[in-house]
Amino acid sequence: MSRPLAFLLSLFLAAPLVRANDAAALWSGGVQALLDQNCVKCHGPLKQKNKLELDTVEAILKGSEYGPVIVPGKPEESSLLEALVAGADPHMPPKKQLSPEDVAKVRAWIAALGESAPVEKVARAEVTFTEPTAAIDYFLKEGWQTRGLTPAPLCDDSAFVRRLYLDLAGRIPTREETTAFLMESAPDKRQLLIDRLLASDEYPRAFREIWDTLLMGRNAGRREQRRRESGWFDFLESAFKQNRPWNEVVRAMIVARPEKPEDKGAQWFVFERRNEFQPIAEAIAPVIYGTKVDCAQCHDHPLAREIKQGHYWGLVAAFNRSKNVEKGATVVNESAIGGFVNFTNLKKESQPAVIMLLNGRTVKEDWPAADAKQEETQESYVDGGPLGKVPKFSRRAALADAVTQENPLLARAFVNYTWAILLGRGIVNPVDEMNSKNPPSHPELLDWLSRDFAAHNYDMRRLIRAIASSRVYQLASSRVPSPPEAFAAAHERPLTAETLARSARLASGRSAEETGLRQAFAGAFPDVLPRVQRATIQQAMLLANSEQLAGLFKPEPGDAAERLGALEKIEERVREAFQMALVREPDADELAQGIAYLETRASHPADAAGQLLWALVTGPEFLTNH
């Protein structure tokens, strides 16, 4: 038996058997990552010792050149087992013993495989939908039934109004907005609020902030100023305000030559990266493909077989004729010649970097002979008018056309990102790893929404409206555990820095906008759609010690602390503080604790009320949408 075979065997010791329908969940919930980390380097897409591949269930079931390596349902009889036992010779992984917990994970998975009989897909009549909300509700309901789950009930109006304002306006609702919504008697008042916010000026600003960070990383100081001055913020915000087709928006960013007034500022996507073509390629890949390609810089992707080294260097080649020019405005010129480079694979073979796309297409371009010297002539260009000289063959334009026309991955990527923005997790998770290693939780839904999005001219507002109108968006949170990929209850998701800053100011009774606090939150809470939610010391210091934040809750004429302190009844002060900060009534324990605290400082009612508000604003409930 090969040494790598031995590695997997002890993974199946000391774990209880599980139900048949747990096999897939055990694989995606830990076993796949475990094998990727410990085994796939020698037994995966790049290398297959003993012809054994361990990166997919199908490959594992095929076994090695010596035969099967597992017996489904019988881990003790699987040939992998003996190599993973402590003291085994040969032992895998070399010079390392997996923890008992890791061993238990894989043993449970193999046991579950044995209980899983092949399930024939039940034939059902073709279902058609006239609008996307119906498709979302149908496929989610089908998923809950398949998993044997009862979803959480719909959230109440207080939770909905807070959730929607945070998502579409980038802030909590004001006390007046909350009251107006709760008092509204129209049966379709939730839909009316969705449409009103989507028509507001706050929705495009909120989504511009999210997509600015996703596309460009965090802005701060001079970088933020340059993005504003260059027109990038206006370009991105007006795209959502005008509801421009998403493929047009992406094309303008890649071409980086504003061909019409609404494209002004689009060139900043390329320009800010200062002629560094690899960062440009790495930034655009998740947008046009839905997945990062960084891992294919030095070799084919070690886990996702479809991502080749040529895909990475092809994107680099698409931009490597570009050159920044500053002459009053920011301009990204493009040469008509040069940029013919090769990359070297792990076998030391040199290959040309041609623009090959993940959807299987290749941009054709004639390469000069190896010893030929290219001459730059006027005939190589056309007069671009205000754009200056434009190459007759523009690599950037060729790439832009290829990835924004007949490229289903573009629509799938935007659908998945939008789902994650509004629901806290993508249909494919992680949201920027939409590849063969991360199958969608609801493949038919993702397919349908992607086709519909493209068929309706990449209508961003229509998609956002559909998700916000769906049942899954309006589910309550639940303490009953369920797989997160089932979307059977509302996910708790961290607020962005901009949303936190605005909401804190509104809770204090002040105007929403203020640059200093927003930048302070951006420094402490830089992530958007983080893979793992973790609190940091920097965040704790800001929330607990920032005078900038604490100062919001010191009583001043007309602010929330002053108004609360003037209320006659202490109970009324507590209730109103919860409504201002958390958009809900306190429960009995919270009410009692709030009253007790305010009573201890009855001689300074406004100060005490401000301290209570500050405590609520820095608490975990305020910092999340749920």
LINHUBEL-V865228 format. One record per residue. N is the residue number from 1. RES is the residue in one letter. PSI is psi as a letter, one per 30 degrees, with the letter a starting at -180 (999 if undefined). NEAR is the number of other C-alpha atoms within 12 Angstrom. Layout:
# LINHUBEL-V865228
N/RES/PSI/NEAR, N/RES/PSI/NEAR
This chain:
# LINHUBEL-V865228
1/M/k/28, 2/S/l/32, 3/R/e/28, 4/P/e/41, 5/L/e/47, 6/A/f/35, 7/F/e/44, 8/L/f/53, 9/L/e/45, 10/S/f/42, 11/L/f/44, 12/F/g/43, 13/L/l/35, 14/A/h/23, 15/A/k/23, 16/P/l/20, 17/L/l/28, 18/V/l/25, 19/R/l/21, 20/A/e/24, 21/N/g/23, 22/D/f/25, 23/A/e/32, 24/A/e/29, 25/A/e/28, 26/L/e/30, 27/W/e/33, 28/S/f/30, 29/G/g/23, 30/G/e/23, 31/V/e/33, 32/Q/e/30, 33/A/e/23, 34/L/e/30, 35/L/e/37, 36/D/e/26, 37/Q/e/21, 38/N/f/29, 39/C/e/37, 40/V/f/34, 41/K/e/24, 42/C/f/30, 43/H/i/34, 44/G/a/32, 45/P/e/30, 46/L/f/31, 47/K/k/25, 48/Q/i/25, 49/K/k/24, 50/N/g/22, 51/K/h/25, 52/L/k/39, 53/E/k/36, 54/L/g/43, 55/D/f/38, 56/T/l/31, 57/V/e/28, 58/E/e/15, 59/A/e/21, 60/I/e/35, 61/L/f/23, 62/K/f/21, 63/G/a/32, 64/S/a/25, 65/E/f/17, 66/Y/f/17, 67/G/a/20, 68/P/k/24, 69/V/f/38, 70/I/l/40, 71/V/j/28, 72/P/k/33, 73/G/f/27, 74/K/i/26, 75/P/e/36, 76/E/f/29, 77/E/g/22, 78/S/k/34, 79/S/f/34, 80/L/f/46, 81/L/e/38, 82/E/f/33, 83/A/f/35, 84/L/f/42, 85/V/k/33, 86/A/k/27, 87/G/f/19, 88/A/k/26, 89/D/j/22, 90/P/l/25, 91/H/k/29, 92/M/k/34, 93/P/l/36, 94/P/k/24, 95/K/g/16, 96/K/k/19, 97/Q/k/25, 98/L/l/33, 99/S/l/20, 100/P/e/19, 101/E/e/21, 102/D/e/32, 103/V/e/36, 104/A/e/32, 105/K/e/39, 106/V/e/51, 107/R/e/43, 108/A/e/39, 109/W/e/44, 110/I/e/47, 111/A/e/37, 112/A/e/31, 113/L/e/33, 114/G/f/27, 115/E/f/23, 116/S/j/20, 117/A/k/14, 118/P/k/11, 119/V/k/11, 120/E/k/7, 121/K/k/7, 122/V/k/8, 123/A/k/8, 124/R/l/8, 125/A/k/6, 126/E/k/7, 127/V/k/14, 128/T/k/15, 129/F/k/17, 130/T/f/14, 131/E/l/24, 132/P/f/35, 133/T/e/28, 134/A/e/23, 135/A/e/32, 136/I/e/39, 137/D/e/30, 138/Y/e/24, 139/F/e/32, 140/L/e/35, 141/K/e/26, 142/E/e/23, 143/G/e/26, 144/W/e/26, 145/Q/e/15, 146/T/e/17, 147/R/f/25, 148/G/h/16, 149/L/k/22, 150/T/j/23, 151/P/l/34, 152/A/l/27, 153/P/l/18, 154/L/k/23, 155/C/l/25, 156/D/l/22, 157/D/e/29, 158/S/e/32, 159/A/e/32, 160/F/e/39, 161/V/e/42, 162/R/e/42, 163/R/e/47, 164/L/e/45, 165/Y/e/38, 166/L/e/41, 167/D/e/46, 168/L/f/42, 169/A/f/37, 170/G/h/40, 171/R/l/42, 172/I/l/46, 173/P/l/42, 174/T/l/33, 175/R/e/29, 176/E/e/18, 177/E/e/24, 178/T/e/28, 179/T/e/21, 180/A/e/18, 181/F/e/32, 182/L/e/25, 183/M/f/14, 184/E/k/17, 185/S/f/13, 186/A/k/13, 187/P/f/13, 188/D/h/14, 189/K/f/20, 190/R/e/34, 191/Q/e/25, 192/L/e/21, 193/L/e/33, 194/I/e/35, 195/D/e/24, 196/R/e/20, 197/L/e/32, 198/L/f/35, 199/A/f/22, 200/S/l/21, 201/D/f/20, 202/E/e/31, 203/Y/e/36, 204/P/e/34, 205/R/e/32, 206/A/e/37, 207/F/f/39, 208/R/e/31, 209/E/e/41, 210/I/e/39, 211/W/f/34, 212/D/e/32, 213/T/e/30, 214/L/e/31, 215/L/e/37, 216/M/f/33, 217/G/l/25, 218/R/k/28, 219/N/k/32, 220/A/k/23, 221/G/b/17, 222/R/e/14, 223/R/e/22, 224/E/e/26, 225/Q/e/15, 226/R/e/22, 227/R/e/34, 228/R/e/25, 229/E/e/19, 230/S/f/30, 231/G/f/27, 232/W/e/40, 233/F/e/39, 234/D/e/28, 235/F/e/40, 236/L/e/43, 237/E/e/32, 238/S/f/30, 239/A/e/36, 240/F/e/37, 241/K/e/28, 242/Q/f/24, 243/N/h/29, 244/R/k/27, 245/P/k/29, 246/W/e/37, 247/N/e/37, 248/E/e/33, 249/V/e/44, 250/V/e/43, 251/R/e/33, 252/A/e/37, 253/M/e/44, 254/I/e/45, 255/V/e/43, 256/A/g/41, 257/R/j/40, 258/P/j/36, 259/E/f/25, 260/K/l/19, 261/P/e/16, 262/E/f/28, 263/D/f/32, 264/K/k/34, 265/G/f/39, 266/A/f/42, 267/Q/f/42, 268/W/f/43, 269/F/e/49, 270/V/e/46, 271/F/e/38, 272/E/f/35, 273/R/g/26, 274/R/h/23, 275/N/g/25, 276/E/j/22, 277/F/f/30, 278/Q/e/27, 279/P/e/29, 280/I/e/39, 281/A/e/39, 282/E/f/33, 283/A/e/35, 284/I/f/40, 285/A/e/42, 286/P/f/35, 287/V/e/43, 288/I/f/45, 289/Y/f/41, 290/G/g/39, 291/T/k/40, 292/K/l/33, 293/V/g/44, 294/D/e/32, 295/C/f/24, 296/A/g/34, 297/Q/e/29, 298/C/f/24, 299/H/l/31, 300/D/l/29, 301/H/k/33, 302/P/f/34, 303/L/e/35, 304/A/j/31, 305/R/f/27, 306/E/f/26, 307/I/j/38, 308/K/l/33, 309/Q/e/38, 310/G/f/37, 311/H/e/43, 312/Y/e/45, 313/W/f/43, 314/G/e/44, 315/L/e/46, 316/V/e/43, 317/A/e/36, 318/A/f/47, 319/F/f/48, 320/N/g/36, 321/R/g/30, 322/S/l/37, 323/K/k/25, 324/N/k/28, 325/V/k/20, 326/E/j/15, 327/K/i/9, 328/G/e/8, 329/A/l/21, 330/T/k/30, 331/V/k/32, 332/V/j/37, 333/N/l/33, 334/E/k/38, 335/S/l/32, 336/A/f/31, 337/I/l/30, 338/G/a/25, 339/G/g/29, 340/F/j/31, 341/V/l/24, 342/N/l/23, 343/F/l/28, 344/T/k/20, 345/N/a/23, 346/L/f/18, 347/K/g/13, 348/K/g/11, 349/E/k/13, 350/S/k/15, 351/Q/k/20, 352/P/k/27, 353/A/i/33, 354/V/l/33, 355/I/j/39, 356/M/k/30, 357/L/l/41, 358/L/f/37, 359/N/g/26, 360/G/f/20, 361/R/l/20, 362/T/k/23, 363/V/j/29, 364/K/k/19, 365/E/k/23, 366/D/k/14, 367/W/k/19, 368/P/l/16, 369/A/l/9, 370/A/e/12, 371/D/g/7, 372/A/k/11, 373/K/k/12, 374/Q/k/17, 375/E/k/13, 376/E/k/14, 377/T/l/14, 378/Q/e/15, 379/E/f/15, 380/S/f/19, 381/Y/l/22, 382/V/l/20, 383/D/j/14, 384/G/g/17, 385/G/b/13, 386/P/f/15, 387/L/f/24, 388/G/a/19, 389/K/k/24, 390/V/k/32, 391/P/k/30, 392/K/e/22, 393/F/j/24, 394/S/j/35, 395/R/e/40, 396/R/e/43, 397/A/e/32, 398/A/e/31, 399/L/e/40, 400/A/e/35, 401/D/e/29, 402/A/e/34, 403/V/f/44, 404/T/f/34, 405/Q/k/26, 406/E/h/20, 407/N/j/27, 408/P/f/33, 409/L/f/34, 410/L/e/41, 411/A/e/40, 412/R/e/43, 413/A/e/46, 414/F/e/44, 415/V/e/47, 416/N/e/46, 417/Y/e/43, 418/T/e/42, 419/W/e/40, 420/A/e/35, 421/I/e/40, 422/L/f/42, 423/L/f/42, 424/G/f/38, 425/R/k/37, 426/G/l/39, 427/I/e/42, 428/V/k/37, 429/N/k/34, 430/P/l/30, 431/V/f/37, 432/D/g/39, 433/E/h/33, 434/M/i/38, 435/N/a/30, 436/S/f/21, 437/K/f/29, 438/N/i/30, 439/P/l/26, 440/P/k/27, 441/S/f/31, 442/H/i/32, 443/P/e/23, 444/E/e/22, 445/L/e/35, 446/L/e/34, 447/D/e/27, 448/W/e/31, 449/L/e/42, 450/S/e/35, 451/R/e/29, 452/D/e/30, 453/F/e/35, 454/A/e/31, 455/A/f/22, 456/H/h/23, 457/N/h/23, 458/Y/h/34, 459/D/j/32, 460/M/e/38, 461/R/e/36, 462/R/e/32, 463/L/e/40, 464/I/e/40, 465/R/e/33, 466/A/e/34, 467/I/e/39, 468/A/f/38, 469/S/f/34, 470/S/l/31, 471/R/e/33, 472/V/e/38, 473/Y/f/43, 474/Q/g/37, 475/L/l/32, 476/A/l/29, 477/S/l/30, 478/S/k/22, 479/R/f/13, 480/V/j/16, 481/P/k/18, 482/S/l/22, 483/P/k/27, 484/P/e/29, 485/E/f/34, 486/A/f/34, 487/F/h/43, 488/A/f/36, 489/A/l/34, 490/A/k/38, 491/H/k/35, 492/E/k/30, 493/R/k/31, 494/P/k/36, 495/L/l/40, 496/T/l/39, 497/A/e/38, 498/E/e/45, 499/T/e/46, 500/L/e/46, 501/A/e/42, 502/R/e/42, 503/S/e/45, 504/A/e/46, 505/R/e/38, 506/L/e/36, 507/A/f/42, 508/S/f/45, 509/G/g/35, 510/R/l/27, 511/S/l/20, 512/A/e/28, 513/E/k/22, 514/E/k/23, 515/T/e/21, 516/G/e/22, 517/L/e/31, 518/R/e/32, 519/Q/e/30, 520/A/e/29, 521/F/e/36, 522/A/e/33, 523/G/e/25, 524/A/f/28, 525/F/i/35, 526/P/f/33, 527/D/k/31, 528/V/k/34, 529/L/h/35, 530/P/k/25, 531/R/e/18, 532/V/k/15, 533/Q/j/21, 534/R/k/18, 535/A/k/21, 536/T/l/15, 537/I/e/13, 538/Q/e/19, 539/Q/e/27, 540/A/e/19, 541/M/e/21, 542/L/e/28, 543/L/e/34, 544/A/e/21, 545/N/f/16, 546/S/j/22, 547/E/f/17, 548/Q/e/25, 549/L/e/36, 550/A/e/29, 551/G/f/25, 552/L/f/36, 553/F/g/41, 554/K/k/32, 555/P/k/29, 556/E/l/20, 557/P/k/17, 558/G/f/19, 559/D/l/28, 560/A/e/42, 561/A/e/40, 562/E/e/29, 563/R/e/29, 564/L/e/41, 565/G/f/38, 566/A/f/25, 567/L/k/20, 568/E/e/14, 569/K/k/18, 570/I/e/30, 571/E/e/27, 572/E/e/24, 573/R/e/38, 574/V/e/43, 575/R/e/31, 576/E/e/38, 577/A/e/45, 578/F/e/36, 579/Q/e/36, 580/M/e/44, 581/A/e/45, 582/L/f/43, 583/V/h/41, 584/R/l/32, 585/E/k/24, 586/P/k/25, 587/D/a/14, 588/A/e/13, 589/D/e/12, 590/E/e/20, 591/L/e/24, 592/A/e/18, 593/Q/e/19, 594/G/e/31, 595/I/e/28, 596/A/e/19, 597/Y/e/26, 598/L/e/31, 599/E/e/23, 600/T/f/16, 601/R/h/20, 602/A/f/20, 603/S/f/12, 604/H/i/21, 605/P/e/31, 606/A/e/34, 607/D/e/31, 608/A/e/35, 609/A/e/46, 610/G/e/42, 611/Q/e/35, 612/L/e/42, 613/L/e/47, 614/W/e/38, 615/A/e/29, 616/L/e/35, 617/V/f/37, 618/T/g/31, 619/G/l/22, 620/P/e/24, 621/E/e/24, 622/F/e/37, 623/L/f/36, 624/T/l/30, 625/N/k/38, 626/H/999/34
